[in-house]
Amino acid sequence: MAIYALINKEVIPFVCAGKKVSVEFLHERTNFQIDKLNQWLDVTDASLPTILQAKKLAKCLHIPFAGLYMNTGDINIKAIPSIRNYRTLDGCPIVDDSGFNIAICDVLQERDFLLEESSELGIPVTPFSVPSCTTDNPIDWAYAIRQYYAIDIKDQYRCTSSRKFYLYLREKLEQKGVFVQCFTDVPVEIVRGFAIYEHKLPIIGINDDDRPPAKSFSLIHELVHLIKRESSVCNVMYNATSSQKEEVFCNAVAGELLVPKDALMIVLRNGGYNKPYTTDDIRLIADRFSVSKEVIIRRLLDCGKINDTEYQTYSDEFRRIIEKEREEQRLARKAGLQTGFGKSVSRDAIDRTSSAVCRMLYYGYGEEIYSKRDIAQHLDIAPKHVDKFLMEVSKWNS
C-alpha cells in the first residue's frame, strides 16, 4: 500500500519557478508521467506523490526531502544571474537549461554559505583583484596570470597527477579571492564550466564529471572571463570556432598558461620527441605538464609543430578513446561496479568542494562549531568518511 507524502503543495512549483526547471526536465529525470507531474505542480489539485516519489523529486531538484514540508517563505532560492551563453550542441543552441539552472543555484548557495559562515566565524574573505593585462596578446595574458597567481612551472612539473595540478591551480585562484566550486548532474556536453562575475568572491563553476586535466583547462578559461569582468557559460574547449572570438581568446590564454611555448620546446628537445609524434609521445608530454592530450596537440598546432590535418587525425583518435572510456564507466556504474574515479569518498568531496569551504569546515570542527554529522550533511557523505576528509584537509597547512 502506497504511503502518500503530506507535503506543502506550494513547494515544488515554487522551487521549479525559482530554479527555472521545466516539467519536461522532471519527466526526463524521474520518468514520472507529465500529466502526473502537472497534477503535483498544481496547488489546487488534491493529488499527492508517495513518499518515494517525493524523495525522487527532491533529489532531482537538489533540495532536502524535508524541504517539501516547509513554508515557501522559509526557502531561499538565489536569483539566477544573466550569463552570456557561448554554448552549442551539434551546432544548435541548447534549449532546456533546467539541469544547468539547478547547478547554478547549488553553486550560488555554496558561495552564500561560505560568506555567511566566514562572517560568523570571523574568517576574512580574500578580496578579488585582477592582474594588469594591457594588451590583446594571449601570451602576455598568460604570463601576467602566471605571475599574479604565482603559478610556477616548476611546481607544475612537481605535480604527480593531473588531479593534483587541478587542485594546485584551484588553491592559487582561491588565494586571490575566486570562489571555485564543482557542480553535478549536468552532462559535460551541456556545460563544462561557467563564470559569474561579482565584485566580491566571483564564481567559477566546474563540471564535476569532467576529467581532471579538462577541469584545469576550464578553470583557466573561465578565469579569463572573470578578469574581463564577464559572466559566461561554455561547453566547447580547445577548438572553439572563429565565430566565437571571446572563446578563441580564452582558449589561447589557457593553452599558453598551461603549456607555455618555451617550456614545450624545451620538453620536446630534451625528451627527444620528433615528428611524427606517436600517441605515446603525446601522452608522455601531457603527463609532463599534467594536462590533457587534447591540449598538447592544440599547442603543437599553435606552435607550428603539426599541421591542421595532423591535428584533426590526433583529435579524432583521442575523442574515440575518451568516448570509449566514458561508455565503459557508464556501463560499470549501471552494473554497480567501481570505476577508476571515485574510489575515495573523502577525496571526491574535497575535489568538488571549494578549498575555502573545506578549510572553513575543518576550522569550525576544531573550534567545536561543527560536528562530524554537520560536515557529513554539508558534503553529502556518510559520517564514517568525515575523519578521512579532516585528515586530508589538515595536511594542506603542514
C-alpha positions, 0 to 999 in steps of 0.5 A: 500500500502506497504511503502518500507524502503530506507535503506543502503543495506550494513547494515544488512549483515554487522551487521549479519557478525559482530554479527555472526547471521545466516539467519536461526536465522532471519527466526526463529525470524521474520518468514520472508521467507529465500529466502526473507531474502537472497534477503535483505542480498544481496547488489546487489539485488534491493529488499527492506523490508517495513518499518515494516519489517525493524523495525522487523529486527532491533529489532531482531538484537538489533540495532536502526531502524535508524541504517539501514540508516547509513554508515557501517563505522559509526557502531561499532560492538565489536569483539566477544571474544573466550569463552570456551563453557561448554554448552549442550542441551539434551546432544548435543552441541548447534549449532546456537549461533546467539541469544547468539552472539547478547547478547554478543555484547549488553553486550560488548557495555554496558561495552564500554559505561560505560568506555567511559562515566566514562572517560568523566565524570571523574568517576574512574573505580574500578580496578579488583583484585582477592582474594588469593585462594591457594588451590583446596578446594571449601570451602576455595574458598568460604570463601576467596570470602566471605571475599574479597567481604565482603559478610556477612551472616548476611546481607544475612539473612537481605535480604527480597527477593531473588531479593534483595540478587541478587542485594546485591551480584551484588553491592559487585562484582561491588565494586571490579571492575566486570562489571555485566550486564543482557542480553535478548532474549536468552532462559535460556536453551541456556545460563544462564550466561557467563564470559569474562575475561579482565584485566580491568572491566571483564564481567559477563553476566546474563540471564535476564529471569532467576529467581532471586535466579538462577541469584545469583547462576550464578553470583557466578559461573561465578565469579569463572571463572573470578578469574581463569582468564577464559572466559566461557559460561554455561547453566547447574547449580547445577548438572553439570556432572563429565565430566565437572570438571571446572563446578563441581568446580564452582558449589561447590564454589557457593553452599558453598558461598551461603549456607555455611555448618555451617550456614545450620546446624545451620538453620536446628537445630534451625528451627527444620527441620528433615528428611524427609524434606517436600517441605515446609521445603525446601522452608522455608530454601531457603527463609532463605538464599534467594536462590533457592530450587534447591540449598538447596537440592544440599547442603543437598546432599553435606552435607550428609543430603539426599541421591542421590535418595532423591535428584533426587525425590526433583529435579524432583518435583521442575523442574515440578513446575518451568516448570509449572510456566514458561508455565503459564507466557508464556501463560499470556504474549501471552494473554497480561496479567501481570505476577508476574515479571515485574510489575515495569518498573523502577525496571526491568531496574535497575535489568538488568542494571549494578549498575555502569551504573545506578549510572553513569546515575543518576550522569550525570542527576544531573550534567545536562549531561543527560536528562530524554529522554537520560536515557529513550533511554539508558534503553529502557523505556518510559520517564514517568518511568525515575523519578521512576528509579532516585528515586530508584537509589538515595536511594542506597547512603542514 
